[in-house]
Amino acid sequence: MTELRRYQDPLTIQRVLHSTKTIAIVGLSNNELRASYFVGYYLKRHGYRVIPVNPREPEILGETSYPSLLDVPVPVDLVNVFRAPDALPAIAREAVAIHAGALWCQFGVINEEGAQIAEDGGATVIMDRCLKVEHARYVGRMHWLGFNTHRITSVRAGLQ
């Protein structure tokens, strides 16, 4: 079982958020009802350059979509992954090949082999966290409203 806490360090998350300008989103959907679309839209709205990586779409969010990370023609600071966990090792290899600084795996995208490939290639790995939620927590509205609790939950009872 993957020890996830090592991939969820708040200071590492904040460093990645503050040092990132260009984000390639692997698995970005053109469907407005999908979480990846909402995250991509949110990130664009907050000033990040978003590069879609989806071989099934020519354009998403008004940006050219590329079939793979290896086809992206500009430097990428962060690779954000919305794919099944078993796709992560191949994506991690591509992220290392393009010299991405970080590999961010969304909720449920947990694969130790992929994380190890990225780390061995010099990339910071964040796993089982939502980029939009963490941005809102540390940089966006939740932070400025004083909700920086380091805990987001839907549980109504038992909060400490």
N, C-alpha and C positions, 0 to 999 in steps of 0.2 A: 504494500500500500504506500502510495506517495505521501510523504510528509509535506503537506501543503504550506504550512506556516513559513517555511523558508522561502517560498515564492510570493509571500503576501506582506512583506515588511513595509510598514507605512512610510518610512523614510526613503526607501528605494522607490516606492510608488510615486512619492512626491518629486523625487529627483527626475524620474523618467517623465512625468507630466510637465515639469518646468523646462526640461531640456529638449523636448520634442517639438518639431515644427511640421514635419511631413510624416503622414501615417498611411501605410498601405493596408487596406482592409481585405484580407483573404476570405472569400465567401460573402462579400457584400451583395445583398439582394436588391433588385430593382422594385421589389414588392414593398409598398409603403407600410404594410402591416407586419413586416418582419423586423425583429429586433436589430438586425445588422443595419437595415436602412435607417432606423431611428437613431442608432448610435452614429452612423456616418453623417447624417443630417445635423445632429447635435454638434459633432466635432467641427464640421465646416462652419456652422454658425458661431463657434467659439474661436475661429481664426486659424484652425489647423488646415494644412493642405491635405486633402483626402484623395487617395489614389485607389480606385476599385480594382480588385483582382478577382475576376470571375470570367472564365472562358465562354460562358453562355450569353454574355451581354456585351454589346459594343460600347455602351455608355450608361453610367449610373450617376445620379445626382449632378448631371451636367458635366461629368468628367469622363474622359476616355477610360474604358475598362480594359485591363490587360489579362491575357490567359494565364500568366504565372508571374511570380515575383521576378524571375530572370528577364522578363520582357519589359519591366518598368524602366524607363529611360533616365530617371533622375535618382539622386541619392535618397534613401529612405531612413528616417530616424527610428521608426517603430513599425513593426509588423503586428497587426491586430488580427487574431484568428477566430473566425466564426465557421469552423468546420468540425467534423467528427474527430474524436480523439485519435483514431488510428491514422488520420491524415497528417498528424503533427510531425512525425519524424521527417517526412519529405519536405514539408513546409519549413521546418527548422533548418534543414540543409540549404534550402534556397535563401532563407534569411541570412545565414552565415555567408553564403556565396556573394550576396549583394552588400555585405558589410553593414547590415542593419544593427543599430545600437541596442535594440531591445525586441523581445518577442513577448507579446501580451496575449494570453490565452483566456478567452471569455469564460463565463460560468459553464462548468461541465466539460470544458476542453482540457482534460487532464491526461498527460502521457509523459511518464518519466523519461523514456528514451528520447523523445523530442526535446524535452527540457535539457537533458544532458548534452545532446548534439549542439543546441544553441549556446549553452554555457561554455562548452569546450571550444566553440568558435568565437568566444569573446562577447556574446550578447547577454544582456541582463534578461532574466526570465521572470515574468509575473504570470501566475496561473490561478484559474478559477476565480477571477475577479472581472467585473464589468468596467470597461474603460470609462463609459459615461458616468456611472455611479461614482467611481473614484475621482473623476474630474470634478463632479458636483460637490463631492465631500471635501476635497482639498483646495480647489481653485474656484469653483463656481458658486452658485447661489446658496447651497447648503452651508458652505464654509462661511460666507459673509453673513448669513442669518444666525450663525452661532450653533449650528447643528453638527459640528465636527466631533461626533461622539465615538468615532472609530468602530461603530457598530450599526449595521442596518439590518432590520429584521421585520417580519410581519407578525411576530409573536406579540399578543396583546398583554399577556400576564407574565410575570416573572422577570421583568427587566430590572437590572441592577442599576 
